[in-house]
Amino acid sequence: MQRIPASGTLRMFDIAAKLEAQGRKVYHFEVGQPDFPTPQNIVNAAIEALKQGFTRYVPARGIPPLLEAIADRYRKKGIEIDPATNVIVTPGAKMALFMGALAVIDIGDDVMMLSPSWPSYRVMIRNAGGSPIDVPTGPDFTLDEEVLKQSVTSDTRCIIINSPNNPSGGVLTKDDLKLIYDLACDYDFVIFSDEIYETLVYDGFKQTSMLEVDPEMERTLVINGFSKAYAMTGWRLGYAIGNEETVDNMVRIQQNTTSCATSFVQVAGVEALTGDQSSIERMRREYERRRNIMRNMFCSMDDVSCSTPKGAFYVFPDFSAYGMRSTELAEQILKDTGVVCTPGVVFGRDYDTHLRFTYAAATDVIEEGLAVLGDYLASFPRSKAGHAKRLPPTPAR
Ligand SMILES: Cc1ncc(COP(=O)(O)O)c(C=O)c1O
């Protein structure tokens, strides 16, 4: 347990909850979850399944219509998947990643994470006995080929990539994916590709699945789910796609842990994948609009450097000019303005001058909250400014 830190996001949430209890106005930009309701056709499918008594255990791998619907979705992208052997349905993408880590990572393995990266990867890797290795990205959170190559060790067993990325909004190109795949072949390691933000890409960018680069699933496990694309965070429904051996091992873990993803939720998942898809595009367009508002507001703030996220629903501006560590800065901003964000250090020690803000928040909250933040930063004690480069290195976590 000593190796599992408390969630940095939830810590901020807790401080904010105390302020709210004292009657303070708080602007929430810390927890990344869609603020849209789950589309009605999906809700109706679950209600109907419940009414029909679909409430028992189902196969650990997932119900066949959902496995088929998942395979079909990838077939439409030209990727052939056998629903009976290559897919497992899980209670959320998080559980798919957790079981994937247990199935693949052994004690003493090194696991690279393209960073900044979602903090749960680190915990899952350690839990499986591996050592997480941060592989920082380059300018604008693009892949840095040299840093990646230098991070491979004789113990490298796996790399975890996440595109579109939480927290940076960075998106890997097909050439990036090919480069990662070639390196994985040369040094014989596995690729976990977390594609949970797949549908949330902007500016006409096309997201590429790692399965398009490794269609035989020789060394790729793709993780995906319903939380972000269909606004279904609380339903807990995700899946993984990989080769028969890896998926079989994950099925055995699932049989002995959660047993299966919730039966009637899986029926709702079939409706999500096969029913009307217009809500996905509607939500995507709305996120893109909010991203533009948030990014423009950050760009107009003093001494804040903000690149344009290409996907997901976060911006990850750099506040190095303010000369404070991210946790200290995030807590001070929260206390003084009621604006809640997540300190960059939870996404990797190289990001201790960044803060993450989600734009999965209503437009008026974004506009008002960031206006308050902008005014505050304009009069932030300037004596501290410019000290960032002299901060001692952030201790390893
Ligand atoms: C990068 C990433 N992967 C996975 C998840 C978890 O998704 P799920 O709700 O399907 O467990 C999240 C949720 O925040 C995430 O940001």
The ligand as a Tripos MOL2 file, in Angstrom:
@<TRIPOS>MOLECULE
LIG
   16    16     1     0     0
SMALL
NO_CHARGES

@<TRIPOS>ATOM
      1 C1         -6.3460    7.6510  -20.0060 C.3       1 LIG1
      2 C2         -7.4980    6.9920  -19.3430 C.ar      1 LIG1
      3 N1         -7.6460    5.6600  -19.4520 N.ar      1 LIG1
      4 C3         -8.6610    5.0300  -18.8400 C.ar      1 LIG1
      5 C4         -9.5860    5.7110  -18.0920 C.ar      1 LIG1
      6 C5        -10.6760    4.9420  -17.3790 C.3       1 LIG1
      7 O1        -11.7920    4.7080  -18.1600 O.3       1 LIG1
      8 P1        -13.0170    3.8740  -17.5830 P.3       1 LIG1
      9 O2        -14.0030    4.8280  -17.0470 O.co2     1 LIG1
     10 O3        -13.5430    3.1410  -18.7950 O.co2     1 LIG1
     11 O4        -12.5090    2.9200  -16.5640 O.co2     1 LIG1
     12 C6         -9.4760    7.0910  -17.9370 C.ar      1 LIG1
     13 C7        -10.4210    7.8290  -17.0800 C.2       1 LIG1
     14 O5        -10.2250    8.9260  -16.6640 O.2       1 LIG1
     15 C8         -8.4140    7.7490  -18.5870 C.ar      1 LIG1
     16 O6         -8.2670    9.0830  -18.4880 O.3       1 LIG1
@<TRIPOS>BOND
     1     1     2 1
     2     2     3 ar
     3     2    15 ar
     4     3     4 ar
     5     4     5 ar
     6     5     6 1
     7     5    12 ar
     8     6     7 1
     9     7     8 1
    10     8     9 2
    11     8    10 1
    12     8    11 1
    13    12    13 1
    14    12    15 ar
    15    13    14 2
    16    15    16 1
@<TRIPOS>SUBSTRUCTURE
     1 LIG1         1 GROUP 0 **** ****
